[in-house]
Amino acid sequence: MKESDIRPKNIFDEYLRLSKKDVKLFFKNVKGSNCICPGCAFPHGNHKFNKNSFSFLQCPKCSSLFVSPRPSSKVFDAFYEDSISSKYWSDVFYPTVEKSRKKLLIKPKAKKILNLIEGLPKNPKVLDVGCGTGTFLEAIQEIKPKIMACGIEPSSNMAKKAFEKGFNIENSTAENSKKFKNFADLVVCFEVTEHVHNTQEFLSKLTSFCKPGGTVLITSLTCDGFDIKTLWKDSNSVYPPHHINLLSKLGYRALFESSGLKDIQIITPGKLDADIVKNFFKENKNKKKLPDFLVNILNDENLSNSFQKFLEDNKLSSHIWVYGIKK
């Protein structure tokens, strides 16, 4: 799999351009408040850099990377509801890549999750928080048709599409949800925690949807991973106002523990770190210089694939899965 398979450069660049434009519309002259580390809740961080007019700090305790100060949750809610970039994502970007993502990402993810999580009932109740148009719910039901697949989705347009596919969908944010308490054997949430305003509140809410003994699983981005560590400020994964939390592995573990989860497991089954870094340096030859040994690795397809497998096996990819059991 290549980066271009799931985010073609032309439409992804347009999404990034619109995101940067939205900063001036939604966040200009908006005062923010300092926030605690979104991972371990340490009370302050050290300033690392600014990007798109947002300040990124790094936690001195767990090394998580996060935006602080940050505007109120109401400002972010308005941004996600009305911004040009958010609408572009739901109306243009995602429909363009939905088929390829379902084939390359979502179906393999559904299969891997069912093989990974031990102790699930024969016909489990699965809740996807931030389910979009229900693509994952479709994929997991194709594998196990008797699964009760449900979702929570804040976008009214996407929630409607998921509902029309026959799923039990609540059109809400997780924080404002009124359904599904102690409901699911498995709660999943894909690529959402990097966006949320208050990670502690968010993960506590995910845990509340889960039955005692059930599993909460999230996938996200980690600042510990190769492509983010290498590109740092220049990484397209470090892109506010959409991405404001990039936790470390230690940060995710602390977050899960504080939410009442045990037997916490972390894997990084990412497939794109090497390709992302290679593409960046190909497009920005004068911006940074890679060490020669990395140039040789990334320009040789066999070596690059082996290197990516090394990152995956040693928990060094930027794509992270974290899961734990509710006490």
ChimeraX attribute file (.defattr): number of C-alpha atoms within 10 A of each C-alpha:
attribute: neighborCount
match mode: 1-to-1
recipient: residues
	/A:1	10
	/A:2	14
	/A:3	15
	/A:4	15
	/A:5	12
	/A:6	20
	/A:7	17
	/A:8	14
	/A:9	12
	/A:10	9
	/A:11	17
	/A:12	16
	/A:13	13
	/A:14	15
	/A:15	20
	/A:16	16
	/A:17	12
	/A:18	18
	/A:19	21
	/A:20	19
	/A:21	15
	/A:22	20
	/A:23	18
	/A:24	13
	/A:25	12
	/A:26	18
	/A:27	18
	/A:28	10
	/A:29	8
	/A:30	11
	/A:31	10
	/A:32	13
	/A:33	10
	/A:34	13
	/A:35	19
	/A:36	18
	/A:37	30
	/A:38	30
	/A:39	28
	/A:40	24
	/A:41	18
	/A:42	15
	/A:43	13
	/A:44	16
	/A:45	22
	/A:46	13
	/A:47	15
	/A:48	13
	/A:49	14
	/A:50	13
	/A:51	15
	/A:52	15
	/A:53	14
	/A:54	19
	/A:55	17
	/A:56	24
	/A:57	21
	/A:58	23
	/A:59	24
	/A:60	14
	/A:61	16
	/A:62	20
	/A:63	22
	/A:64	25
	/A:65	28
	/A:66	30
	/A:67	29
	/A:68	23
	/A:69	16
	/A:70	22
	/A:71	18
	/A:72	13
	/A:73	12
	/A:74	10
	/A:75	15
	/A:76	20
	/A:77	15
	/A:78	11
	/A:79	20
	/A:80	19
	/A:81	14
	/A:82	13
	/A:83	19
	/A:84	16
	/A:85	23
	/A:86	20
	/A:87	17
	/A:88	17
	/A:89	17
	/A:90	16
	/A:91	13
	/A:92	14
	/A:93	20
	/A:94	17
	/A:95	14
	/A:96	16
	/A:97	16
	/A:98	16
	/A:99	14
	/A:100	14
	/A:101	18
	/A:102	18
	/A:103	12
	/A:104	15
	/A:105	16
	/A:106	20
	/A:107	20
	/A:108	14
	/A:109	17
	/A:110	20
	/A:111	15
	/A:112	11
	/A:113	15
	/A:114	14
	/A:115	10
	/A:116	9
	/A:117	16
	/A:118	10
	/A:119	10
	/A:120	15
	/A:121	11
	/A:122	9
	/A:123	12
	/A:124	16
	/A:125	20
	/A:126	22
	/A:127	27
	/A:128	24
	/A:129	24
	/A:130	23
	/A:131	24
	/A:132	24
	/A:133	26
	/A:134	26
	/A:135	18
	/A:136	22
	/A:137	25
	/A:138	21
	/A:139	19
	/A:140	23
	/A:141	15
	/A:142	14
	/A:143	13
	/A:144	15
	/A:145	12
	/A:146	13
	/A:147	17
	/A:148	18
	/A:149	23
	/A:150	23
	/A:151	28
	/A:152	25
	/A:153	24
	/A:154	21
	/A:155	20
	/A:156	14
	/A:157	15
	/A:158	19
	/A:159	25
	/A:160	18
	/A:161	16
	/A:162	25
	/A:163	17
	/A:164	13
	/A:165	15
	/A:166	12
	/A:167	19
	/A:168	15
	/A:169	25
	/A:170	23
	/A:171	19
	/A:172	19
	/A:173	16
	/A:174	21
	/A:175	13
	/A:176	10
	/A:177	16
	/A:178	10
	/A:179	13
	/A:180	17
	/A:181	14
	/A:182	14
	/A:183	17
	/A:184	25
	/A:185	24
	/A:186	26
	/A:187	25
	/A:188	22
	/A:189	21
	/A:190	17
	/A:191	15
	/A:192	18
	/A:193	23
	/A:194	24
	/A:195	18
	/A:196	19
	/A:197	21
	/A:198	16
	/A:199	20
	/A:200	20
	/A:201	14
	/A:202	18
	/A:203	23
	/A:204	18
	/A:205	17
	/A:206	24
	/A:207	27
	/A:208	20
	/A:209	23
	/A:210	26
	/A:211	21
	/A:212	16
	/A:213	16
	/A:214	26
	/A:215	27
	/A:216	28
	/A:217	23
	/A:218	22
	/A:219	21
	/A:220	21
	/A:221	26
	/A:222	29
	/A:223	27
	/A:224	23
	/A:225	22
	/A:226	22
	/A:227	25
	/A:228	24
	/A:229	15
	/A:230	15
	/A:231	17
	/A:232	15
	/A:233	16
	/A:234	14
	/A:235	15
	/A:236	17
	/A:237	20
	/A:238	25
	/A:239	19
	/A:240	24
	/A:241	22
	/A:242	21
	/A:243	19
	/A:244	24
	/A:245	30
	/A:246	29
	/A:247	29
	/A:248	25
	/A:249	26
	/A:250	17
	/A:251	24
	/A:252	27
	/A:253	22
	/A:254	19
	/A:255	22
	/A:256	27
	/A:257	16
	/A:258	16
	/A:259	19
	/A:260	15
	/A:261	24
	/A:262	17
	/A:263	12
	/A:264	18
	/A:265	13
	/A:266	18
	/A:267	18
	/A:268	23
	/A:269	21
	/A:270	21
	/A:271	20
	/A:272	20
	/A:273	24
	/A:274	25
	/A:275	20
	/A:276	21
	/A:277	20
	/A:278	20
	/A:279	13
	/A:280	17
	/A:281	16
	/A:282	10
	/A:283	9
	/A:284	11
	/A:285	10
	/A:286	8
	/A:287	9
	/A:288	11
	/A:289	10
	/A:290	13
	/A:291	8
	/A:292	9
	/A:293	8
	/A:294	16
	/A:295	15
	/A:296	13
	/A:297	17
	/A:298	21
	/A:299	13
	/A:300	12
	/A:301	12
	/A:302	11
	/A:303	14
	/A:304	20
	/A:305	17
	/A:306	14
	/A:307	17
	/A:308	23
	/A:309	18
	/A:310	13
	/A:311	21
	/A:312	21
	/A:313	14
	/A:314	12
	/A:315	21
	/A:316	25
	/A:317	29
	/A:318	27
	/A:319	25
	/A:320	26
	/A:321	23
	/A:322	18
	/A:323	23
	/A:324	23
	/A:325	23
	/A:326	22
	/A:327	15
